[in-house]
Amino acid sequence: MNNDKKKRIEAAGWKVGSVDEFFNLTPEESAIVDMRFNLAKALYEKRQNLHISQSALAKRVKTTQPRIALVEKGAASVSLDFMVRSLLAVGASKKEIAVAMAR
């Protein structure tokens, strides 16, 4: 956000801050949210590059299409373990997964 916009928002009585501040996240919680987001994005991109549907991926992972949709959204109900297993199912290497987590 540029400084002019920030000043206008603050002048109107609003507080400008980060997502971490808004949700009062610890650094550890923030890191997990970032990793979850990055893994979800990596899975979506890998699946798109392979030109396979969520249903096809679901069959590979032995789950349902709605669960794959949740994985790709980074839903909190999906474990990091399942996210990693889904990435492995589309052929991601351990290095690719590590890079995605560290983005």
DRENPA-717423 format. One line per field, with one value per residue: residue number from 1; residue in three letters; x, y, z of N, C-alpha, C in turn; chain. Coordinates in nm, 2 decimals. Layout:
<sites>
nr <- c(NUM|...)
rest <- c(Ala|...)
n_x <- c(X|...)
n_y <- c(Y|...)
n_z <- c(Z|...)
ca_x <- c(X|...)
ca_y <- c(Y|...)
ca_z <- c(Z|...)
c_x <- c(X|...)
c_y <- c(Y|...)
c_z <- c(Z|...)
kette <- c(A|...)
</sites>
This chain:
<sites>
nr <- c(1|2|3|4|5|6|7|8|9|10|11|12|13|14|15|16|17|18|19|20|21|22|23|24|25|26|27|28|29|30|31|32|33|34|35|36|37|38|39|40|41|42|43|44|45|46|47|48|49|50|51|52|53|54|55|56|57|58|59|60|61|62|63|64|65|66|67|68|69|70|71|72|73|74|75|76|77|78|79|80|81|82|83|84|85|86|87|88|89|90|91|92|93|94|95|96|97|98|99|100|101|102|103)
rest <- c(Met|Asn|Asn|Asp|Lys|Lys|Lys|Arg|Ile|Glu|Ala|Ala|Gly|Trp|Lys|Val|Gly|Ser|Val|Asp|Glu|Phe|Phe|Asn|Leu|Thr|Pro|Glu|Glu|Ser|Ala|Ile|Val|Asp|Met|Arg|Phe|Asn|Leu|Ala|Lys|Ala|Leu|Tyr|Glu|Lys|Arg|Gln|Asn|Leu|His|Ile|Ser|Gln|Ser|Ala|Leu|Ala|Lys|Arg|Val|Lys|Thr|Thr|Gln|Pro|Arg|Ile|Ala|Leu|Val|Glu|Lys|Gly|Ala|Ala|Ser|Val|Ser|Leu|Asp|Phe|Met|Val|Arg|Ser|Leu|Leu|Ala|Val|Gly|Ala|Ser|Lys|Lys|Glu|Ile|Ala|Val|Ala|Met|Ala|Arg)
n_x <- c(0.08|0.05|0.20|0.03|-0.23|-0.23|-0.21|-0.45|-0.64|-0.57|-0.62|-0.89|-0.96|-0.90|-0.69|-0.39|-0.23|-0.05|-0.15|-0.07|-0.06|-0.33|-0.46|-0.32|-0.10|0.16|0.51|0.56|0.31|0.25|0.44|0.36|0.11|0.20|0.35|0.15|-0.01|0.18|0.23|-0.03|-0.06|0.15|0.07|-0.17|-0.05|0.12|-0.06|-0.22|-0.02|0.02|-0.21|-0.43|-0.74|-0.90|-1.05|-0.91|-0.67|-0.76|-0.82|-0.57|-0.46|-0.63|-0.87|-1.13|-1.27|-1.37|-1.21|-0.96|-1.00|-1.01|-0.75|-0.61|-0.70|-0.58|-0.69|-0.75|-0.83|-0.71|-0.43|-0.08|0.08|-0.09|-0.11|0.16|0.18|-0.01|0.12|0.35|0.21|0.16|0.40|0.59|0.91|1.11|1.28|1.15|0.92|1.03|1.13|0.90|0.78|0.95|0.93)
n_y <- c(-0.12|0.22|0.52|0.75|0.65|0.50|0.71|0.84|0.65|0.61|0.87|0.87|0.74|0.47|0.18|0.08|-0.22|-0.53|-0.87|-1.05|-0.89|-0.83|-1.08|-1.15|-1.32|-1.55|-1.56|-1.82|-1.93|-1.76|-1.84|-2.11|-2.06|-1.93|-2.14|-2.32|-2.18|-2.15|-2.42|-2.50|-2.34|-2.43|-2.70|-2.65|-2.52|-2.72|-2.92|-2.80|-2.76|-3.02|-3.07|-3.20|-3.29|-3.19|-3.41|-3.62|-3.60|-3.65|-3.92|-4.03|-3.98|-4.11|-3.99|-3.74|-3.52|-3.27|-3.26|-3.22|-2.97|-2.82|-2.86|-2.72|-2.47|-2.42|-2.49|-2.49|-2.72|-2.93|-3.13|-3.05|-3.27|-3.41|-3.23|-3.23|-3.51|-3.50|-3.33|-3.49|-3.70|-3.58|-3.58|-3.40|-3.32|-3.38|-3.16|-2.96|-2.94|-2.85|-2.60|-2.47|-2.45|-2.27|-2.03)
n_z <- c(0.00|-0.08|0.06|0.06|0.04|0.28|0.47|0.42|0.50|0.77|0.86|0.84|1.06|1.08|1.15|1.02|0.95|0.97|0.86|1.04|1.27|1.29|1.34|1.56|1.55|1.64|1.56|1.48|1.42|1.21|1.03|0.97|0.85|0.62|0.50|0.46|0.27|0.06|-0.01|-0.09|-0.32|-0.47|-0.52|-0.67|-0.90|-0.99|-1.05|-1.25|-1.45|-1.52|-1.64|-1.52|-1.36|-1.06|-0.97|-1.09|-0.96|-0.70|-0.72|-0.74|-0.49|-0.34|-0.23|-0.21|-0.46|-0.35|-0.12|-0.23|-0.34|-0.10|-0.01|-0.21|-0.14|0.09|0.33|0.68|0.79|0.66|0.68|0.70|0.63|0.46|0.25|0.16|0.08|-0.13|-0.31|-0.36|-0.50|-0.74|-0.85|-0.75|-0.64|-0.34|-0.30|-0.46|-0.30|-0.06|-0.15|-0.22|0.04|0.15|0.02)
ca_x <- c(0.00|0.14|0.19|-0.08|-0.35|-0.22|-0.24|-0.60|-0.70|-0.54|-0.69|-1.03|-0.97|-0.87|-0.56|-0.33|-0.13|-0.03|-0.24|-0.02|-0.11|-0.48|-0.50|-0.24|-0.03|0.30|0.59|0.55|0.18|0.26|0.52|0.27|0.01|0.28|0.38|0.02|-0.04|0.27|0.21|-0.15|-0.03|0.24|-0.01|-0.25|0.03|0.17|-0.18|-0.25|0.09|0.00|-0.34|-0.52|-0.85|-0.90|-1.10|-0.80|-0.57|-0.82|-0.81|-0.43|-0.44|-0.74|-0.96|-1.24|-1.25|-1.39|-1.10|-0.85|-1.03|-0.97|-0.61|-0.57|-0.73|-0.49|-0.78|-0.69|-0.88|-0.62|-0.30|0.04|0.12|-0.17|-0.07|0.28|0.14|-0.07|0.23|0.42|0.13|0.16|0.54|0.68|1.03|1.13|1.34|1.04|0.83|1.10|1.14|0.76|0.75|1.04|0.90)
ca_y <- c(0.00|0.34|0.60|0.84|0.57|0.47|0.83|0.87|0.55|0.65|1.00|0.84|0.67|0.33|0.14|0.00|-0.31|-0.66|-0.98|-1.11|-0.81|-0.84|-1.20|-1.17|-1.45|-1.56|-1.58|-1.96|-1.94|-1.70|-1.93|-2.22|-2.00|-1.90|-2.27|-2.38|-2.11|-2.19|-2.56|-2.50|-2.28|-2.53|-2.81|-2.60|-2.50|-2.85|-2.99|-2.73|-2.79|-3.16|-3.08|-3.30|-3.23|-3.22|-3.54|-3.71|-3.60|-3.72|-4.07|-4.07|-3.96|-4.19|-3.90|-3.69|-3.39|-3.16|-3.25|-3.16|-2.83|-2.77|-2.86|-2.61|-2.34|-2.41|-2.49|-2.53|-2.86|-3.02|-3.14|-3.03|-3.40|-3.45|-3.14|-3.29|-3.63|-3.46|-3.29|-3.61|-3.77|-3.52|-3.59|-3.30|-3.38|-3.33|-3.03|-2.87|-2.91|-2.76|-2.47|-2.41|-2.41|-2.17|-1.91)
ca_z <- c(0.00|-0.09|0.18|0.05|0.08|0.42|0.54|0.41|0.58|0.91|0.89|0.86|1.19|1.08|1.18|0.92|1.01|0.89|0.89|1.17|1.38|1.30|1.40|1.68|1.53|1.68|1.44|1.45|1.36|1.08|0.94|0.93|0.75|0.50|0.44|0.41|0.15|-0.04|-0.05|-0.17|-0.45|-0.55|-0.57|-0.78|-1.02|-1.05|-1.11|-1.38|-1.55|-1.57|-1.71|-1.46|-1.29|-0.91|-0.95|-1.12|-0.85|-0.59|-0.74|-0.72|-0.35|-0.27|-0.15|-0.29|-0.52|-0.25|-0.03|-0.31|-0.34|0.03|-0.01|-0.29|-0.08|0.21|0.44|0.81|0.82|0.59|0.75|0.62|0.59|0.34|0.15|0.11|0.01|-0.26|-0.40|-0.41|-0.59|-0.87|-0.90|-0.70|-0.56|-0.20|-0.32|-0.50|-0.18|0.03|-0.21|-0.20|0.18|0.19|-0.06)
c_x <- c(0.09|0.11|0.07|-0.21|-0.35|-0.26|-0.39|-0.68|-0.69|-0.61|-0.84|-1.06|-0.94|-0.72|-0.50|-0.22|-0.12|-0.14|-0.20|-0.07|-0.26|-0.52|-0.41|-0.16|0.11|0.38|0.58|0.42|0.18|0.34|0.44|0.17|0.08|0.31|0.26|-0.02|0.05|0.26|0.08|-0.13|0.06|0.16|-0.10|-0.17|0.08|0.05|-0.22|-0.15|0.07|-0.13|-0.43|-0.62|-0.83|-0.95|-0.99|-0.70|-0.63|-0.81|-0.67|-0.40|-0.54|-0.82|-1.07|-1.20|-1.27|-1.27|-0.98|-0.87|-0.99|-0.82|-0.56|-0.60|-0.65|-0.58|-0.71|-0.72|-0.79|-0.48|-0.19|0.09|0.04|-0.14|0.06|0.26|0.08|0.03|0.31|0.35|0.13|0.31|0.63|0.79|1.03|1.19|1.23|0.95|0.90|1.11|1.00|0.74|0.84|1.02|0.86)
c_y <- c(0.12|0.43|0.70|0.77|0.54|0.59|0.86|0.77|0.58|0.77|0.97|0.76|0.52|0.30|0.05|-0.09|-0.44|-0.76|-1.04|-1.03|-0.82|-0.96|-1.24|-1.30|-1.44|-1.58|-1.73|-1.99|-1.88|-1.78|-2.05|-2.17|-1.98|-2.04|-2.33|-2.31|-2.15|-2.33|-2.57|-2.45|-2.37|-2.64|-2.77|-2.58|-2.63|-2.92|-2.93|-2.76|-2.93|-3.18|-3.19|-3.23|-3.26|-3.36|-3.65|-3.72|-3.67|-3.87|-4.11|-4.07|-4.05|-4.10|-3.85|-3.56|-3.27|-3.14|-3.19|-3.01|-2.76|-2.76|-2.74|-2.47|-2.32|-2.42|-2.55|-2.67|-2.97|-3.01|-3.10|-3.16|-3.44|-3.36|-3.19|-3.42|-3.60|-3.41|-3.40|-3.69|-3.71|-3.51|-3.48|-3.37|-3.32|-3.19|-2.93|-2.84|-2.82|-2.62|-2.40|-2.37|-2.29|-2.03|-1.80)
c_z <- c(0.00|0.03|0.17|0.09|0.23|0.51|0.54|0.50|0.73|0.95|0.91|0.99|1.19|1.11|1.07|0.98|0.92|0.93|1.02|1.29|1.40|1.37|1.52|1.67|1.58|1.55|1.39|1.37|1.22|0.98|0.89|0.83|0.62|0.43|0.38|0.28|0.03|-0.10|-0.13|-0.31|-0.53|-0.60|-0.68|-0.91|-1.08|-1.11|-1.25|-1.49|-1.60|-1.64|-1.66|-1.38|-1.14|-0.89|-0.98|-1.01|-0.73|-0.60|-0.71|-0.57|-0.27|-0.17|-0.25|-0.35|-0.43|-0.16|-0.10|-0.32|-0.21|0.04|-0.09|-0.24|0.05|0.34|0.57|0.84|0.75|0.65|0.65|0.56|0.46|0.22|0.08|0.03|-0.12|-0.36|-0.45|-0.51|-0.73|-0.92|-0.85|-0.62|-0.42|-0.21|-0.36|-0.38|-0.08|-0.02|-0.19|-0.06|0.22|0.12|0.03)
kette <- c(A|A|A|A|A|A|A|A|A|A|A|A|A|A|A|A|A|A|A|A|A|A|A|A|A|A|A|A|A|A|A|A|A|A|A|A|A|A|A|A|A|A|A|A|A|A|A|A|A|A|A|A|A|A|A|A|A|A|A|A|A|A|A|A|A|A|A|A|A|A|A|A|A|A|A|A|A|A|A|A|A|A|A|A|A|A|A|A|A|A|A|A|A|A|A|A|A|A|A|A|A|A|A)
</sites>
